[in-house]
Amino acid sequence: MDLKTLIVWIFIGFFFLILTNISFAHCIKREFKTRGQKIFWAIISLIPFVGFIFYFLIGARKGKLSQPGNID
């Protein structure tokens, strides 16, 4: 594997890592109907390469932004 190919794969992996972290942080900041739903979507958002897609297409709309000072 040459250096160009390695750099491209590292960039792709880093891109997916950033998207996964963003989806997980977004999930943590949201309120869901139950704690179980929040845990479910947090786990889904951590699935590499596809979890953030499922979370943002389906799960993000199920939660609402939590109020400041409200701990769930």
C-alpha positions, 0 to 999 in steps of 0.5 A: 500500500502506497502512502497516498492510499494510506492517507486516504484511508486514514482521512476516511476513518477520521471522518467517520470517527468525527461523525460518530462522536457528533451523533453520540454527543447529540444523542446525549444532549437530547431528551427521549420518552424513556431512559431506555430509548436514550440508551438504545439510540446512544448505542446505535449512534456508536455503531461504526460507519452506519450508526450515525446515519440511522441515528440522524435519519430516525432517532434524532427526531424522536428526542427533544433538546433538554432544558438547562439544568435538567439531568436525565 
